[in-house]
């Protein structure tokens, strides 16, 4: 079984490649104590990005929208959201070989976010986030 940190590093690298290919300049914060993994520069503004690994489940890319402190002894809180601390989630999904850039205001969730790869069987469109609308790179791994 692959160590979670290694899996996360692989996703971050895939996301960095996709963002670079999309024309963004990247900045990487020093140390491990920031609430974001990258800063993207589009030539006009800087934006904080939290990288996540997505998993394809039931035709949707599912990703964690919070950080977990359950592995710490006596944590003050078990999970913590990113609201107000990042501008984007960037998600790499190994099963789709794609990276997605989701503005935090499009994913105001506290636990888990999702992007639909295929339309729902009931044809619902309202409130559904489609992966294709957020895709920044396909085929990078």
Backbone bond lengths (Angstrom), bond angles and torsions (degrees), N, CA, C in turn:
res aa  C-N    CA-C-N  psi(-1)  N-CA   C-N-CA  omega(-1)  CA-C   N-CA-C  phi
1 X - - - 1.463 - - 1.531 109.04 -
2 X 1.312 115.24 132.59 1.459 120.79 -178.66 1.533 110.53 -73.98
3 X 1.329 116.48 138.63 1.462 121.93 178.08 1.540 109.09 -64.23
4 X 1.340 118.12 137.52 1.471 121.03 -178.24 1.532 113.55 -56.30
5 X 1.327 117.29 -36.37 1.475 120.47 179.42 1.528 110.37 -63.93
6 X 1.321 117.40 -41.07 1.462 121.08 179.12 1.530 110.30 -65.54
7 X 1.318 116.74 -40.98 1.465 121.58 177.68 1.533 110.08 -62.04
8 X 1.325 116.41 -42.98 1.464 121.10 178.16 1.523 112.15 -65.15
9 X 1.328 116.29 -40.18 1.469 120.02 177.91 1.525 110.56 -63.19
10 X 1.320 116.94 -40.65 1.467 121.11 178.85 1.543 109.97 -63.51
11 X 1.312 117.32 -41.65 1.466 120.52 177.77 1.520 111.11 -64.88
12 X 1.326 116.62 -43.16 1.468 120.52 179.27 1.524 110.71 -60.53
13 X 1.325 117.21 -42.04 1.466 120.16 178.43 1.532 111.39 -63.61
14 X 1.326 117.72 -42.61 1.467 121.15 178.25 1.527 110.39 -62.71
15 X 1.330 116.41 -40.94 1.468 121.45 178.73 1.525 109.93 -65.38
16 X 1.325 117.08 -43.18 1.466 120.57 179.18 1.530 110.86 -60.37
17 X 1.314 117.40 -42.14 1.461 121.62 178.15 1.532 110.87 -63.12
18 X 1.331 116.80 -45.58 1.463 120.83 179.89 1.530 111.17 -63.36
19 X 1.331 117.24 -42.63 1.464 120.51 179.28 1.518 111.40 -65.46
20 X 1.326 117.10 -41.40 1.467 121.26 177.74 1.526 110.12 -62.54
21 X 1.343 116.65 -45.26 1.467 120.99 178.01 1.528 111.53 -62.11
22 X 1.324 117.08 -29.12 1.468 121.44 179.55 1.525 112.48 -82.25
23 X 1.355 117.33 -2.32 1.452 120.72 175.08 1.514 116.68 100.18
24 X 1.308 117.86 4.42 1.460 120.33 178.01 1.533 110.53 -82.22
25 X 1.337 116.25 145.32 1.456 121.47 165.77 1.519 106.12 -89.61
26 X 1.334 117.14 144.46 1.462 121.60 -175.57 1.520 111.37 -116.38
27 X 1.310 115.54 143.78 1.451 123.18 171.15 1.516 106.99 -124.99
28 X 1.319 116.67 140.31 1.461 121.59 -179.22 1.526 107.85 -116.64
29 X 1.336 118.13 123.25 1.463 120.42 179.95 1.525 111.09 -67.13
30 X 1.305 115.90 149.33 1.461 121.90 177.60 1.519 109.44 -82.30
31 X 1.320 117.22 132.48 1.462 121.52 176.99 1.516 112.65 90.94
32 X 1.309 115.04 179.10 1.469 122.63 -175.48 1.525 112.86 -109.69
33 X 1.325 118.41 5.85 1.461 119.53 -170.55 1.520 114.83 -103.81
34 X 1.330 117.89 18.63 1.456 119.26 174.98 1.525 109.01 -95.98
35 X 1.306 116.66 157.80 1.467 121.15 -179.92 1.520 111.50 -84.42
36 X 1.325 117.61 0.92 1.458 121.72 178.92 1.523 108.82 -131.70
37 X 1.346 115.52 156.78 1.459 121.76 -176.94 1.519 113.17 -98.03
38 X 1.317 116.53 -29.39 1.458 122.39 -176.64 1.511 109.94 -142.91
39 X 1.325 115.02 162.01 1.455 121.77 167.71 1.523 105.59 -124.08
40 X 1.325 116.11 131.05 1.455 119.36 177.08 1.526 109.23 -105.90
41 X 1.328 114.06 144.10 1.456 122.44 -179.56 1.518 106.85 -122.29
42 X 1.327 116.53 115.15 1.467 120.02 179.80 1.526 111.79 -97.17
43 X 1.341 116.78 10.52 1.455 121.77 -178.95 1.511 113.00 94.20
44 X 1.348 116.08 -13.71 1.456 121.10 -179.86 1.527 110.72 -117.41
45 X 1.328 116.14 -43.45 1.461 119.68 -178.20 1.520 110.68 -145.42
46 X 1.318 114.49 163.39 1.463 122.19 175.93 1.520 107.98 -102.62
47 X 1.336 116.39 143.96 1.466 120.69 -179.71 1.525 109.58 -139.48
48 X 1.338 115.95 138.94 1.467 122.40 179.96 1.525 110.66 -84.34
49 X 1.341 115.43 135.72 1.464 121.11 -175.35 1.520 110.34 -126.91
50 X 1.320 116.81 129.52 1.464 123.08 173.30 1.515 107.88 -103.00
51 X 1.329 117.29 121.04 1.465 122.11 -178.67 1.523 110.98 -89.11
52 X 1.314 115.70 139.76 1.457 122.05 179.97 1.524 109.87 -138.75
53 X 1.325 115.88 154.63 1.456 121.94 172.29 1.521 107.83 -97.20
54 X 1.323 115.70 126.42 1.456 120.26 178.00 1.520 110.55 -96.67
55 X 1.318 115.39 158.82 1.458 122.02 176.05 1.521 108.47 -129.60
56 X 1.318 115.26 135.84 1.458 120.18 -179.98 1.526 109.32 -81.65
57 X 1.329 115.98 115.99 1.461 122.44 179.70 1.516 108.95 -137.58
58 X 1.332 116.91 124.88 1.470 121.55 176.63 1.534 112.50 50.14
59 X 1.325 116.09 48.43 1.474 123.32 176.52 1.524 113.69 66.48
60 X 1.333 117.08 23.99 1.460 120.68 177.41 1.527 109.80 -140.10
61 X 1.327 115.25 144.77 1.461 121.35 172.83 1.523 106.22 -86.24
62 X 1.329 116.04 116.17 1.461 122.69 -178.59 1.533 108.37 -103.11
63 X 1.344 117.05 136.76 1.465 120.63 178.04 1.521 110.46 -143.27
64 X 1.304 114.83 152.14 1.462 120.86 178.53 1.523 108.99 -74.49
65 X 1.318 116.52 131.12 1.460 121.54 179.43 1.525 111.41 -108.70
66 X 1.324 115.54 20.62 1.459 120.61 176.86 1.524 108.02 -148.07
67 X 1.312 115.78 165.06 1.458 119.30 174.04 1.520 107.87 -102.88
68 X 1.318 115.04 151.82 1.461 120.99 -176.57 1.520 110.49 -111.04
69 X 1.304 115.02 136.91 1.459 121.38 176.98 1.525 110.64 -117.32
70 X 1.326 116.28 16.10 1.463 121.43 -176.62 1.526 111.76 -62.43
71 X 1.335 117.30 -25.29 1.460 120.49 -178.67 1.528 112.79 -80.37
72 X 1.336 117.08 -10.39 1.463 121.06 177.38 1.534 110.16 -82.95
73 X 1.331 117.45 145.90 1.465 118.28 175.53 1.533 110.23 -70.84
74 X 1.304 117.13 130.28 1.471 123.87 177.46 1.528 113.32 51.14
75 X 1.329 118.84 57.69 1.466 118.77 179.58 1.527 111.26 -69.60
76 X 1.340 116.16 146.02 1.458 120.55 177.03 1.531 110.44 -67.71
77 X 1.335 114.89 -32.98 1.467 121.29 175.38 1.526 107.27 -142.46
78 X 1.313 116.50 146.04 1.465 120.55 -176.93 1.530 110.54 -81.83
79 X 1.332 117.68 -38.09 1.461 121.60 176.96 1.515 109.57 -129.70
80 X 1.329 114.84 158.44 1.462 120.45 -179.58 1.526 108.32 -144.52
81 X 1.323 117.45 127.86 1.463 121.13 -178.61 1.528 109.98 -79.13
82 X 1.312 115.74 169.56 1.468 122.35 179.65 1.524 112.13 -104.20
83 X 1.322 118.20 3.79 1.459 121.36 -177.91 1.525 110.55 -55.76
84 X 1.334 115.88 128.60 1.453 121.78 -179.94 1.522 114.44 81.03
85 X 1.338 117.86 -2.05 1.465 120.27 -176.61 1.521 113.84 -118.62
86 X 1.334 117.42 -11.56 1.455 121.48 175.39 1.528 108.43 -136.67
87 X 1.327 115.15 166.00 1.454 120.78 176.85 1.531 111.62 -105.78
88 X 1.346 116.43 -28.51 1.461 122.19 -178.16 1.518 111.39 -142.77
89 X 1.329 115.55 149.47 1.455 122.25 159.53 1.520 105.78 -96.60
90 X 1.320 117.72 135.87 1.463 121.97 169.40 1.520 105.25 -115.13
91 X 1.314 116.38 127.07 1.465 121.80 -173.79 1.521 108.75 -123.53
92 X 1.330 116.21 128.94 1.458 121.20 170.89 1.513 107.51 -108.57
93 X 1.334 116.42 130.42 1.458 121.67 178.21 1.524 108.47 -114.77
94 X 1.345 118.39 111.52 1.466 120.60 -179.98 1.529 113.18 -59.14
95 X 1.332 117.94 -34.33 1.469 120.67 -177.64 1.528 112.80 -68.84
96 X 1.328 117.89 -29.56 1.467 120.87 177.58 1.528 111.39 -100.44
97 X 1.333 116.96 -9.03 1.476 123.28 -175.52 1.523 111.36 54.92
98 X 1.322 117.43 33.53 1.457 122.22 -177.38 1.515 111.47 -127.68
99 X 1.333 114.11 155.22 1.458 122.18 174.73 1.517 108.41 -115.93
100 X 1.324 115.89 147.01 1.454 122.50 -175.64 1.521 109.23 -132.22
101 X 1.334 117.13 140.99 1.461 122.79 178.43 1.524 107.84 -118.19
102 X 1.337 115.45 112.73 1.465 121.43 -173.34 1.525 109.82 -116.13
103 X 1.336 118.75 116.59 1.463 119.91 175.28 1.534 109.61 -59.70
104 X 1.315 116.76 140.68 1.469 121.10 -176.27 1.532 110.73 -58.55
105 X 1.330 117.67 -31.56 1.465 118.78 179.35 1.526 112.44 -71.75
106 X 1.334 117.83 -15.39 1.467 121.07 175.00 1.529 111.57 -88.30
107 X 1.317 115.92 -9.56 1.472 120.38 -179.14 1.521 109.68 -135.56
108 X 1.334 117.61 60.91 1.466 119.86 -177.11 1.529 111.50 -76.82
109 X 1.311 114.46 56.25 1.464 120.50 -177.63 1.515 109.04 -106.73
110 X 1.294 116.18 157.24 1.459 120.20 -178.37 1.524 113.05 -108.77
111 X 1.331 118.21 -15.54 1.462 119.96 -176.89 1.525 113.30 -122.93
112 X 1.320 116.62 -56.18 1.454 119.76 -173.68 1.528 110.31 -144.60
113 X 1.331 115.41 134.00 1.455 120.64 177.28 1.513 109.75 -107.22
114 X 1.331 115.90 163.81 1.460 119.39 178.01 1.518 110.34 -149.77
115 X 1.331 113.94 149.49 1.455 122.89 175.50 1.519 107.26 -128.60
116 X 1.312 117.98 125.80 1.455 121.49 -179.06 1.519 110.46 -76.94
117 X 1.331 116.65 128.14 1.454 122.80 175.51 1.521 109.64 -86.50
118 X 1.325 116.44 -38.59 1.466 122.90 176.96 1.527 107.96 -120.76
119 X 1.327 117.07 149.97 1.472 119.18 178.94 1.527 111.23 -60.63
120 X 1.325 117.78 148.47 1.469 120.44 175.60 1.520 110.32 -61.59
121 X 1.313 116.28 150.47 1.466 121.09 -179.66 1.528 112.67 -62.47
122 X 1.329 116.75 -27.16 1.472 119.27 179.92 1.537 112.21 -86.70
123 X 1.347 116.85 6.29 1.471 123.92 177.47 1.522 113.62 65.88
124 X 1.312 118.51 16.44 1.464 121.50 178.17 1.521 109.64 -62.43
125 X 1.325 116.26 138.81 1.462 122.22 178.06 1.530 111.21 -122.16
126 X 1.328 116.96 -34.32 1.459 121.49 -177.43 1.522 109.61 -67.41
127 X 1.320 115.76 128.39 1.461 121.14 177.52 1.521 114.69 78.63
128 X 1.326 117.60 4.35 1.461 121.48 -179.28 1.530 108.39 -98.60
129 X 1.324 116.02 128.62 1.460 121.54 175.65 1.535 107.70 -97.49
130 X 1.329 116.67 116.86 1.458 120.88 -179.33 1.530 110.15 -91.74
131 X 1.315 116.10 132.70 1.460 122.65 -177.30 1.527 111.65 -55.07
132 X 1.326 117.34 -41.18 1.466 121.36 -177.60 1.527 112.44 -58.04
133 X 1.336 117.69 -29.27 1.464 121.57 -179.86 1.523 112.27 -71.49
134 X 1.315 118.37 -17.15 1.460 122.94 -175.51 1.532 113.64 -117.98
135 X 1.321 116.60 0.35 1.471 120.84 -174.70 1.524 111.07 -67.05
136 X 1.338 116.27 130.65 1.458 121.02 178.13 1.519 112.22 -114.49
137 X 1.313 117.52 -10.31 1.459 119.26 179.23 1.506 110.79 -171.63
138 X 1.297 116.33 135.97 1.462 121.40 176.54 1.511 108.88 -120.54
139 X 1.321 115.85 143.76 1.451 120.57 176.36 1.507 114.56 87.11
140 X 1.349 119.62 -3.66 1.470 119.74 176.49 1.509 108.91 -85.70
141 X 1.314 116.31 139.63 1.471 118.97 178.99 1.502 110.87 -149.14
